[in-house]
Amino acid sequence: MMRRQGRSSSAKKKAALAVLGILLAAALCGAAWILLRGGGQGKTDTAGTDQDGRQAEEEGRPAEEDDAAGEETEDQTPEEQLAARVQETLDGMTLEEKVNQLFMVTPEQLTGVGTAVQAGEATRAALEQHPVGGVIYFAQNLQSPDQTRQMLANTSQYGEEAAGFPIFLSVDEEGGQVSRIASNPAFQVPSFEYMSQVGQRGNTQEAYDIGSQIGAYLRDLGFNMDAAPDADVLTNPANEVVKYRSFGADPQLVASMAEAELQGLREQGIIGMYKHFPGHGGTTADSHQGYAYVEENLEQLMSQALVPFQDGIDKGVQVIMVSHIACPNVTGDNTPATLSSVMITDVLRGQMGFDGMVMTDALNMGAITSQYSSADAAVKALQAGVDMLLMPEDFESAFQGVLQAVSDGRLTEERIDQSVERILRIKLSM
């Protein structure tokens, strides 16, 4: 009996150990299977984990979602990726930030100083308060290469810190008559004949070389935008405003020369623009001083003055500057083109197919200030379809006027978004 009991106890022990062994083996196999099968879920607790998985979980999202987002980005075209970045940026902006992006001002308008030749704490503070879309510089701001480089580098840094993306740094450097930099011997950069003389030779390679050389020294100084080339057709021989700035009276010649100069600028990393839509070459008066108009109807404009602009649109020009020229035989009234929905929304955007950035000519010019307050001009320009407002006479008044127009329903935030989207499209591609 004793022996039988011993044998029975031994058997029970062996059976218990066998069961324990089986359970332990099963547990080990299960653990191994989990690690192999579901490594993504267990990565954060294991040494040597997958970095993408850990990062995704640390950011509070599943690794699978991060992977899906990456795959989605890879499947997108560059255009789709840019559109997504633009929309994401736009969604993160306040109304005030959006409205600030609609303005390009002088450094004096931004800071309130008499003549700006440097960018320090006053510029930083001003851009924190008003992260504007751009700053434009004139001859009085540009004293020497080193001074200009430092001023622009600081402004670029402060602007990007304030907005989260680049700021336009612009100048009026057409070559020839309008040369804010080349006219100053301190810069020792190439200077050129009047564009009217260049146009007489009709050599597009020469126009390209001019654009390329201007673009090179602008880039070296820190600019990223140039208010050039002049795409006006000199349809009125008595015109004194663009007589020496225009490439000539032949619409096709002006189109080819302007496109060549623009290409030269573009290849140097400088954003150019066509001006002065719908063409300043047919006027007798100067919009700098007051009311100016052209007599042509739309058909006549399309066959002459608008030919270079249509050509530029067809070839991808990013920015068009609209002048304060009235077109009464197109619009039926004396409204400057800058403030005319007929000229901008119907003709430029609708009929001519332009979906780039529309900028006004300087809003402190007599054609505007003699008839409109800074606030009214800014609001009317945006209602007409403009995207960027250049140099209002009173920047703060114009800024507050746009905000008030959104508040009382004369402008919608959706309309503001349309313009900011076009601006961001360029900035996020720089």
C-alpha positions as CSV (number, residue, x, y, z in Angstrom):
1,M,0.0,0.0,0.0
2,M,2.8,2.4,0.9
3,R,4.5,1.7,-2.4
4,R,1.3,2.2,-4.3
5,Q,0.7,5.5,-2.6
6,G,4.3,6.6,-3.4
7,R,3.9,5.7,-7.0
8,S,0.6,7.7,-7.1
9,S,2.1,10.7,-5.5
10,S,5.1,10.6,-7.9
11,A,2.7,10.3,-10.8
12,K,0.7,13.3,-9.7
13,K,3.9,15.4,-9.4
14,K,5.0,14.4,-12.8
15,A,1.6,15.2,-14.3
16,A,1.6,18.6,-12.5
17,L,5.1,19.4,-13.8
18,A,4.0,18.4,-17.3
19,V,1.0,20.7,-17.2
20,L,3.1,23.5,-15.9
21,G,5.6,23.0,-18.7
22,I,2.9,23.0,-21.3
23,L,1.5,26.2,-19.9
24,L,4.9,27.9,-19.7
25,A,5.6,26.9,-23.3
26,A,2.3,28.2,-24.4
27,A,2.9,31.5,-22.6
28,L,6.3,31.9,-24.2
29,C,5.0,31.1,-27.7
30,G,2.1,33.5,-27.2
31,A,4.5,36.3,-26.2
32,A,6.7,35.6,-29.2
33,W,3.7,35.6,-31.5
34,I,2.5,38.9,-30.1
35,L,5.9,40.5,-30.6
36,L,6.1,39.3,-34.1
37,R,2.5,39.9,-35.1
38,G,1.8,43.2,-33.3
39,G,5.2,44.8,-33.0
40,G,3.8,48.3,-33.7
41,Q,1.6,48.2,-30.6
42,G,4.3,47.0,-28.3
43,K,7.2,49.1,-29.5
44,T,7.2,51.8,-26.9
45,D,7.8,49.2,-24.1
46,T,10.7,47.4,-25.8
47,A,14.3,48.3,-26.1
48,G,15.3,48.7,-29.8
49,T,11.8,49.7,-30.9
50,D,10.9,51.0,-34.3
51,Q,11.5,54.8,-34.4
52,D,8.5,55.7,-36.5
53,G,6.2,53.8,-34.3
54,R,7.6,55.3,-31.1
55,Q,7.4,58.8,-32.5
56,A,3.9,58.4,-33.7
57,E,2.8,57.2,-30.3
58,E,4.7,59.9,-28.5
59,E,2.9,62.5,-30.6
60,G,-0.4,61.0,-29.5
61,R,-1.4,59.3,-32.7
62,P,-1.3,55.6,-33.7
63,A,1.6,54.5,-35.8
64,E,-0.8,53.2,-38.4
65,E,-2.2,56.7,-38.9
66,D,1.3,58.2,-39.3
67,D,2.2,55.6,-41.9
68,A,-1.1,56.3,-43.7
69,A,-0.4,60.0,-43.7
70,G,3.1,59.4,-45.1
71,E,1.7,57.1,-47.8
72,E,-0.9,59.7,-48.7
73,T,1.8,62.4,-49.0
74,E,3.8,60.2,-51.2
75,D,0.8,59.6,-53.5
76,Q,0.2,63.3,-53.9
77,T,1.5,65.4,-56.7
78,P,3.7,68.4,-55.8
79,E,0.8,70.7,-56.6
80,E,-1.5,68.7,-54.3
81,Q,1.2,68.8,-51.5
82,L,1.5,72.5,-51.9
83,A,-2.3,73.0,-51.8
84,A,-2.4,70.9,-48.6
85,R,0.4,73.0,-47.0
86,V,-1.4,76.3,-48.0
87,Q,-4.7,75.1,-46.6
88,E,-3.1,73.9,-43.3
89,T,-1.3,77.3,-42.9
90,L,-4.5,79.2,-43.8
91,D,-6.5,77.2,-41.3
92,G,-4.1,78.1,-38.5
93,M,-4.3,81.9,-39.1
94,T,-6.5,84.4,-37.3
95,L,-8.4,87.0,-39.3
96,E,-6.0,89.7,-38.2
97,E,-3.0,87.7,-39.4
98,K,-4.8,87.1,-42.7
99,V,-5.5,90.8,-43.2
100,N,-1.9,91.7,-42.4
101,Q,-0.8,89.5,-45.3
102,L,-2.8,91.6,-47.7
103,F,-0.4,94.6,-47.3
104,M,2.9,95.5,-48.8
105,V,4.3,98.6,-47.1
106,T,7.5,100.7,-47.0
107,P,9.7,100.2,-43.9
108,E,8.7,103.8,-42.9
109,Q,5.0,102.9,-43.0
110,L,5.8,99.8,-40.9
111,T,7.9,101.4,-38.2
112,G,7.0,105.1,-38.3
113,V,10.6,106.3,-38.6
114,G,11.5,109.1,-41.0
115,T,13.9,107.2,-43.2
116,A,14.6,103.5,-42.6
117,V,18.2,102.3,-43.3
118,Q,18.4,99.5,-40.8
119,A,16.1,96.8,-39.3
120,G,16.5,96.4,-35.5
121,E,14.2,96.1,-32.5
122,A,11.7,98.6,-33.9
123,T,11.3,96.5,-37.0
124,R,11.0,93.3,-35.0
125,A,8.3,94.9,-32.8
126,A,6.4,96.3,-35.8
127,L,6.3,93.0,-37.5
128,E,5.1,91.2,-34.4
129,Q,2.2,93.7,-34.3
130,H,1.7,93.7,-38.0
131,P,3.1,90.6,-39.8
132,V,2.6,92.2,-43.2
133,G,2.8,90.3,-46.5
134,G,5.7,92.3,-47.7
135,V,8.0,95.4,-47.5
136,I,9.1,97.4,-50.5
137,Y,12.3,99.5,-50.5
138,F,13.3,102.7,-52.3
139,A,16.5,104.5,-53.1
140,Q,16.6,106.3,-49.7
141,N,16.6,103.0,-47.9
142,L,19.5,101.5,-49.8
143,Q,22.9,103.0,-49.0
144,S,25.5,100.3,-49.6
145,P,25.6,96.5,-50.2
146,D,26.6,95.6,-46.6
147,Q,23.9,97.9,-45.1
148,T,21.2,96.6,-47.5
149,R,22.1,92.9,-46.9
150,Q,22.0,93.3,-43.1
151,M,18.7,95.3,-43.2
152,L,17.0,92.7,-45.5
153,A,18.4,89.7,-43.6
154,N,17.0,91.1,-40.3
155,T,13.7,91.9,-41.8
156,S,13.5,88.5,-43.4
157,Q,14.2,86.8,-40.1
158,Y,11.7,89.0,-38.1
159,G,9.0,88.6,-40.7
160,E,9.3,84.8,-40.8
161,E,9.4,84.6,-37.0
162,A,6.2,86.7,-36.8
163,A,4.2,85.0,-39.5
164,G,5.7,81.5,-39.7
165,F,6.5,81.7,-43.4
166,P,8.5,84.1,-45.7
167,I,7.9,87.8,-46.2
168,F,8.1,89.5,-49.6
169,L,11.1,91.8,-49.8
170,S,10.6,93.9,-52.9
171,V,12.1,96.8,-54.9
172,D,11.4,98.7,-58.1
173,E,14.3,97.7,-60.3
174,E,13.1,97.6,-63.9
175,G,16.5,98.5,-65.5
176,G,17.0,101.8,-67.3
177,Q,15.0,104.7,-66.0
178,V,13.6,103.0,-62.9
179,S,16.7,101.6,-61.1
180,R,16.7,102.2,-57.3
181,I,19.9,100.2,-56.9
182,A,21.8,100.5,-60.2
183,S,21.5,104.3,-60.0
184,N,23.6,104.3,-56.8
185,P,27.4,104.0,-57.6
186,A,28.0,102.5,-54.1
187,F,26.5,99.2,-55.3
188,Q,28.7,98.8,-58.4
189,V,26.2,96.7,-60.3
190,P,25.4,96.7,-64.0
191,S,23.3,99.6,-65.2
192,F,21.3,99.5,-68.5
193,E,19.9,101.8,-71.1
194,Y,16.3,102.8,-71.1
195,M,14.1,99.8,-71.9
196,S,12.7,101.8,-74.9
197,Q,16.2,101.6,-76.4
198,V,16.6,97.9,-75.6
199,G,13.2,97.4,-77.3
200,Q,14.3,99.1,-80.5
201,R,16.9,96.4,-81.0
202,G,14.2,93.7,-80.4
203,N,16.7,91.2,-79.0
204,T,15.0,88.9,-76.5
205,Q,18.3,87.5,-75.4
206,E,19.4,91.0,-74.4
207,A,16.1,91.4,-72.4
208,Y,16.8,88.0,-70.7
209,D,20.3,88.9,-69.8
210,I,19.1,92.2,-68.3
211,G,16.6,90.3,-66.1
212,S,19.2,87.7,-65.2
213,Q,21.8,90.3,-64.1
214,I,19.2,92.3,-62.2
215,G,18.0,89.1,-60.5
216,A,21.5,88.1,-59.6
217,Y,22.4,91.3,-57.7
218,L,18.9,91.5,-56.1
219,R,19.3,87.9,-54.8
220,D,22.8,88.7,-53.5
221,L,21.4,91.6,-51.6
222,G,18.5,89.6,-50.1
223,F,15.5,90.6,-52.2
224,N,13.0,88.0,-53.3
225,M,10.7,90.1,-55.4
226,D,11.0,92.8,-58.1
227,A,8.3,95.1,-59.4
228,A,9.4,94.4,-63.0
229,P,9.2,94.0,-66.0
230,D,7.2,96.9,-67.5
231,A,4.7,95.3,-69.9
232,D,3.1,98.5,-71.1
233,V,2.6,99.0,-74.8
234,L,3.3,102.6,-75.8
235,T,0.1,103.1,-77.8
236,N,0.1,106.9,-77.2
237,P,3.3,108.6,-78.5
238,A,2.6,111.6,-76.2
239,N,2.7,109.4,-73.1
240,E,5.5,110.5,-70.7
241,V,4.8,108.1,-67.9
242,V,6.3,104.9,-69.5
243,K,7.8,106.5,-72.6
244,Y,11.3,105.3,-71.7
245,R,10.2,102.3,-69.5
246,S,8.2,100.5,-72.2
247,F,9.9,98.2,-74.7
248,G,7.9,99.8,-77.5
249,A,4.6,100.2,-79.4
250,D,4.4,96.7,-80.9
251,P,2.3,94.5,-78.6
252,Q,4.0,91.3,-79.7
253,L,7.5,92.7,-79.3
254,V,6.6,94.0,-75.8
255,A,5.2,90.6,-75.0
256,S,8.4,88.7,-76.0
257,M,10.8,91.2,-74.4
258,A,8.8,91.3,-71.1
259,E,8.6,87.5,-71.0
260,A,12.4,87.3,-71.5
261,E,13.2,89.7,-68.8
262,L,10.8,87.9,-66.4
263,Q,12.4,84.6,-67.2
264,G,15.8,86.1,-66.4
265,L,14.6,87.3,-63.0
266,R,12.8,84.0,-62.3
267,E,15.9,81.9,-62.9
268,Q,17.8,83.9,-60.3
269,G,15.1,83.1,-57.8
270,I,13.4,86.5,-58.0
271,I,9.6,86.8,-58.3
272,G,8.8,89.3,-61.0
273,M,5.5,90.9,-62.0
274,Y,3.9,92.4,-65.1
275,K,2.7,96.0,-64.8
276,H,0.7,98.2,-65.2
277,F,-2.5,96.4,-66.2
278,P,-4.5,97.3,-68.3
279,G,-1.6,99.3,-69.7
280,H,-0.3,102.8,-68.9
281,G,1.0,103.4,-72.4
282,G,-2.2,104.8,-73.8
283,T,-2.7,107.6,-71.2
284,T,-1.9,111.2,-71.4
285,A,-2.2,111.9,-67.7
286,D,0.0,110.5,-64.9
287,S,-1.9,108.4,-62.3
288,H,0.8,109.5,-59.8
289,Q,-0.7,113.0,-59.9
290,G,-4.4,112.3,-60.4
291,Y,-7.1,110.9,-62.6
292,A,-5.8,109.0,-65.7
293,Y,-7.8,107.1,-68.3
294,V,-7.6,105.3,-71.7
295,E,-10.2,105.6,-74.4
296,E,-10.0,102.1,-75.8
297,N,-12.9,99.7,-75.5
298,L,-12.3,96.1,-74.5
299,E,-11.8,94.8,-78.0
300,Q,-9.2,97.4,-78.7
301,L,-7.4,96.8,-75.4
302,M,-7.3,93.0,-76.1
303,S,-5.7,93.6,-79.5
304,Q,-3.1,96.0,-78.2
305,A,-2.4,96.9,-74.6
306,L,-3.5,93.6,-73.1
307,V,-1.5,91.4,-75.5
308,P,1.6,91.2,-73.3
309,F,-0.5,90.5,-70.2
310,Q,-2.4,87.7,-71.9
311,D,0.9,86.3,-73.1
312,G,2.4,86.4,-69.6
313,I,-0.7,84.7,-68.2
314,D,-0.5,81.9,-70.8
315,K,3.2,81.5,-69.8
316,G,2.7,81.4,-66.1
317,V,3.4,84.9,-64.7
318,Q,2.7,84.8,-60.9
319,V,1.9,88.4,-60.2
320,I,0.3,91.2,-62.1
321,M,0.2,94.8,-60.8
322,V,-3.0,96.8,-61.6
323,S,-2.8,100.5,-62.2
324,H,-5.1,103.3,-61.3
325,I,-6.1,103.9,-64.9
326,A,-9.8,104.2,-65.6
327,C,-11.3,102.5,-68.7
328,P,-14.7,104.2,-69.1
329,N,-15.4,102.5,-72.4
330,V,-15.1,99.1,-70.8
331,T,-16.5,99.7,-67.3
332,G,-19.0,102.5,-68.1
333,D,-17.7,104.7,-65.4
334,N,-14.5,106.4,-64.2
335,T,-13.5,103.9,-61.5
336,P,-9.7,103.2,-61.5
337,A,-8.9,99.7,-62.7
338,T,-7.5,99.0,-59.2
339,L,-10.9,99.3,-57.7
340,S,-13.0,98.0,-60.6
341,S,-14.5,94.5,-60.4
342,V,-15.2,94.7,-64.1
343,M,-11.5,95.1,-64.9
344,I,-10.1,92.7,-62.3
345,T,-12.7,90.0,-61.7
346,D,-14.5,90.0,-65.1
347,V,-11.7,90.9,-67.5
348,L,-8.4,89.9,-65.8
349,R,-9.6,86.8,-63.9
350,G,-12.6,85.8,-66.0
351,Q,-11.9,86.6,-69.6
352,M,-8.1,86.4,-69.5
353,G,-7.9,83.5,-67.0
354,F,-5.5,84.8,-64.5
355,D,-5.6,83.1,-61.1
356,G,-2.3,84.4,-59.7
357,M,-1.7,87.3,-57.3
358,V,-3.1,90.7,-58.2
359,M,-1.3,93.6,-56.6
360,T,-2.3,97.2,-56.7
361,D,-0.1,100.0,-57.8
362,A,0.9,102.3,-54.9
363,L,-2.3,103.4,-53.2
364,N,-0.7,106.6,-52.0
365,M,-0.8,108.0,-55.6
366,G,-2.9,110.9,-56.5
367,A,-5.4,109.0,-58.6
368,I,-6.5,107.3,-55.4
369,T,-5.9,109.8,-52.6
370,S,-7.7,112.5,-54.4
371,Q,-10.9,110.5,-54.4
372,Y,-10.8,107.8,-51.7
373,S,-9.7,107.5,-48.1
374,S,-7.1,104.8,-47.3
375,A,-9.8,102.6,-45.7
376,D,-12.2,102.9,-48.6
377,A,-9.5,102.3,-51.2
378,A,-8.3,99.2,-49.5
379,V,-11.9,97.7,-49.1
380,K,-12.9,98.6,-52.7
381,A,-9.7,97.0,-54.1
382,L,-10.4,93.8,-52.3
383,Q,-14.1,93.8,-53.3
384,A,-12.9,94.2,-56.9
385,G,-10.7,91.1,-56.7
386,V,-7.2,92.5,-55.6
387,D,-5.0,90.3,-53.4
388,M,-2.3,92.6,-52.2
389,L,-2.5,96.3,-51.3
390,L,0.6,98.3,-52.0
391,M,1.5,101.3,-49.9
392,P,-1.8,102.8,-48.7
393,E,-1.5,106.4,-47.7
394,D,-2.4,105.5,-44.1
395,F,-1.5,101.8,-43.4
396,E,-3.2,101.6,-40.0
397,S,-6.4,103.2,-41.2
398,A,-6.4,100.8,-44.2
399,F,-5.8,97.8,-42.0
400,Q,-8.6,98.7,-39.6
401,G,-10.9,99.5,-42.5
402,V,-10.5,96.0,-43.9
403,L,-11.2,94.5,-40.5
404,Q,-14.3,96.7,-40.1
405,A,-15.5,95.7,-43.6
406,V,-15.4,92.0,-42.6
407,S,-17.2,92.8,-39.3
408,D,-20.1,94.7,-41.0
409,G,-20.4,92.3,-44.0
410,R,-19.0,94.4,-46.8
411,L,-16.2,91.7,-47.1
412,T,-16.4,88.1,-46.0
413,E,-13.6,86.1,-44.4
414,E,-14.0,83.7,-47.3
415,R,-13.1,86.5,-49.7
416,I,-10.0,87.3,-47.5
417,D,-9.1,83.6,-47.6
418,Q,-9.1,83.6,-51.4
419,S,-6.4,86.3,-51.5
420,V,-4.3,84.9,-48.7
421,E,-4.4,81.5,-50.4
422,R,-2.9,83.1,-53.6
423,I,-0.2,84.8,-51.5
424,L,0.7,81.7,-49.6
425,R,0.9,79.7,-52.9
426,I,3.8,81.8,-53.9
427,K,5.4,82.1,-50.4
428,L,5.4,78.4,-49.7
429,S,7.0,77.7,-53.0
430,M,9.9,80.1,-52.4
